[in-house]
């Protein structure tokens, strides 16, 4: 079956750290506790912000810009934590405590601001239309379904930082064991895990009402997102707000 391979507007880029510690991944759960605490409260607010955005879109067809920037910031923060932690283990650089884009951090997320959104789709896309993705991601991501597959309708706690599981959890565990004994992170595992994470984040943005474009059923493998090229004009934003990240540079072949 042929599929449209055009870039999806939700762009997820990441660069594998070439010099990962063999043992640090064993204690990252402890190091990330401060982030987990902050993200819990951020996701509580995310839920209410999304509810407000839901009614704003329903009546006006627009996602309030300040609310959009906040929700994008929470998704971005969560992605950095998960890339450092147990959804990738692909960097040892500690995630910054910020909603803003950090150009020199190895994990990036960008969603272009939509000038107009469908009033009708807002009623069904976060539950009915997303059901096929929920089913697939429940296998790929495990019982927690991570941030993307619970969306705005579930609890902030589960959305923000549920524990790893499923195929991606198994692959990351294998990568951690290989790293422990060899000092190298298998690149094929990294690229495949990034494909799953990218799929999940695309669905996360869709069910959070940030785009009307339906997520594709595909794994775009590797750290560089096919959408990491200019998508067109985006809403000018204040300093520190959601801006497009620089195109990630693919690491050298290994």
C-alpha positions in Angstrom: 0.0 0.0 0.0 1.4 3.4 -1.0 1.4 6.2 1.5 1.9 9.9 1.2 5.4 10.6 2.6 5.0 14.3 2.8 6.4 15.8 6.0 4.1 16.0 9.0 3.9 19.4 10.6 4.7 18.1 14.1 8.5 17.9 14.0 10.6 15.8 16.4 14.4 15.8 16.1 17.0 14.2 18.3 20.8 13.6 18.2 22.3 10.6 19.8 25.0 11.5 22.3 28.3 10.0 21.0 29.8 9.5 24.4 27.2 8.1 26.8 28.1 6.9 30.3 27.9 3.2 30.8 26.2 3.3 34.1 24.4 6.7 34.4 21.2 5.3 33.0 20.8 3.1 36.0 20.2 6.1 38.3 18.5 8.5 35.9 15.1 7.7 37.5 16.5 9.2 40.7 18.1 12.2 39.0 14.8 13.0 37.2 12.6 13.1 40.3 12.7 17.0 40.4 11.4 17.0 36.7 8.7 14.5 37.6 7.5 16.7 40.4 7.4 19.8 38.2 5.9 18.0 35.3 3.0 16.7 37.4 1.9 20.2 38.1 2.6 21.3 34.5 0.3 18.5 33.2 -2.4 19.4 35.7 -2.4 22.8 34.1 -2.1 21.3 30.6 -5.4 19.5 31.1 -7.3 22.6 32.1 -5.6 24.7 29.4 -6.6 22.1 26.8 -10.2 22.2 28.0 -10.2 26.0 27.6 -8.7 25.7 24.2 -11.3 23.1 23.2 -14.1 25.6 23.8 -12.2 28.4 22.2 -11.7 26.4 19.0 -15.3 25.2 19.1 -16.7 28.8 19.2 -14.0 30.8 17.3 -12.0 28.3 15.3 -8.8 29.5 16.9 -6.4 28.1 19.5 -5.5 31.0 21.8 -1.8 31.7 21.1 -0.7 31.9 24.8 -2.4 28.6 25.5 -0.8 27.0 22.5 2.6 28.2 23.5 2.1 26.8 27.0 1.0 23.4 25.8 3.8 23.1 23.3 6.2 24.0 26.0 4.9 21.2 28.2 5.2 18.7 25.4 8.7 19.9 24.6 9.8 19.7 28.3 8.3 16.2 28.5 10.1 15.1 25.4 13.5 16.3 26.6 13.0 14.4 29.9 11.9 11.3 28.1 14.8 11.5 25.7 17.2 11.7 28.6 15.3 9.1 30.5 13.7 5.8 29.8 12.0 6.5 26.4 15.4 6.7 24.8 18.4 7.0 27.2 20.1 8.7 24.2 21.7 11.7 26.0 23.5 12.3 29.3 22.9 16.0 29.2 20.5 16.8 32.0 17.2 18.4 30.7 16.7 22.1 31.4 13.8 23.3 33.5 12.1 25.4 30.8 9.1 25.5 28.5 11.1 27.3 25.8 13.0 25.7 22.9 16.7 25.1 23.8 18.6 25.1 20.5 21.7 23.3 21.8 19.8 20.5 23.6 19.9 17.3 21.6 16.1 16.8 21.6 13.7 19.2 19.8 10.0 19.4 19.3 8.1 22.0 17.1 4.5 22.4 16.2 3.6 25.4 13.9 0.9 27.6 15.2 -2.4 27.0 13.3 -4.1 30.2 12.3 -7.5 28.3 11.9 -8.7 25.0 13.2 -11.9 23.0 12.3 -14.7 23.6 14.8 -16.2 20.2 14.0 -13.1 18.1 14.3 -12.4 19.4 17.7 -15.4 17.3 18.9 -14.1 14.0 17.7 -10.4 13.9 16.9 -9.1 13.6 20.5 -11.1 10.4 21.1 -12.9 8.9 18.1 -10.5 9.6 15.2 -7.5 8.8 17.4 -8.7 5.3 18.4 -6.6 3.5 15.8 -3.5 5.3 17.0 -4.3 4.5 20.6 -4.5 0.8 19.8 -1.2 0.8 18.0 0.7 2.9 20.5 -0.7 0.8 23.4 1.5 -2.0 22.0 4.5 0.1 21.0 4.5 2.2 24.2 3.1 -0.2 26.7 0.4 0.0 29.3 1.2 3.6 30.3 0.7 4.8 26.7 2.9 7.7 27.6 2.0 11.4 27.0 0.7 11.0 23.5 -1.9 8.3 23.7 -3.8 9.6 26.7 -4.3 13.1 25.5 -6.3 15.8 27.2 -9.0 13.5 28.4 -6.9 11.6 30.9 -5.1 12.5 34.1 -2.2 14.8 34.2 -0.1 12.3 36.2 -0.4 9.5 33.5 0.1 12.0 30.7 3.3 13.6 32.0 5.5 10.7 32.9 4.2 7.2 33.0 6.7 4.4 33.3 8.2 2.8 30.2 6.8 -0.4 28.8 5.8 -2.2 25.6 8.2 -2.6 22.7 10.0 0.8 23.2 10.6 -0.1 26.9 12.1 -3.4 25.9 14.3 -1.9 23.2 15.6 0.8 25.6 16.4 -1.8 28.2 18.4 -3.8 25.6 20.2 -0.6 24.6 21.0 0.1 28.2 22.4 -3.4 28.8 24.5 -3.1 25.6 25.7 0.3 26.7 26.6 -1.0 30.2 28.9 -3.7 28.7 30.2 -2.1 25.6 30.0 1.6 26.1 28.1 1.9 22.8 24.4 2.6 22.1 23.3 0.5 19.1 22.3 3.0 16.5 19.6 0.8 14.9 17.8 0.6 18.2 18.1 4.4 18.6 16.7 5.0 15.2 13.8 2.6 15.7 13.0 4.0 19.2 13.0 7.5 17.8 10.5 6.4 15.2 8.1 5.2 17.9 8.6 8.3 20.0 8.1 10.5 17.0 4.8 8.7 16.2 3.7 9.2 19.8 4.5 12.9 19.9 2.6 13.5 16.6 -0.5 11.8 18.1 0.1 13.8 21.3 -0.1 17.1 19.5 -3.1 16.0 17.4 -5.2 14.9 20.4 -4.2 18.0 22.3 -6.0 19.9 19.4 -2.8 21.6 18.2 -3.2 20.5 14.6 -6.0 19.2 12.3 -3.7 17.1 10.1 -4.2 13.5 10.9 -1.1 11.7 12.1 0.4 9.2 9.5 0.6 5.5 10.3 4.3 5.2 9.8 7.6 5.1 11.6 10.0 7.8 10.4 13.2 6.3 11.7 16.3 8.1 12.8 17.0 11.3 14.7 16.2 13.8 11.9 12.5 14.3 11.2 11.6 14.5 7.5 9.6 17.6 8.5 12.7 19.4 9.7 12.5 21.8 6.7 10.7 25.1 6.7 6.9 24.5 6.7 5.9 28.0 5.8 5.0 31.1 7.8 4.3 30.7 11.4 2.9 33.1 14.0 5.5 35.5 15.3 5.9 34.9 19.0 7.4 36.6 22.0 10.9 35.9 23.1 11.0 32.5 24.8 7.8 31.3 23.2 7.4 28.4 20.8 9.8 28.9 17.9 11.1 26.5 15.3 14.2 24.6 16.3 17.3 24.5 14.1 17.4 21.5 11.8 19.0 18.6 13.7 22.3 17.5 12.2 22.5 13.8 11.6 25.4 12.1 13.5 28.2 10.7 11.4 27.8 7.1 10.2 29.1 4.5 12.6 
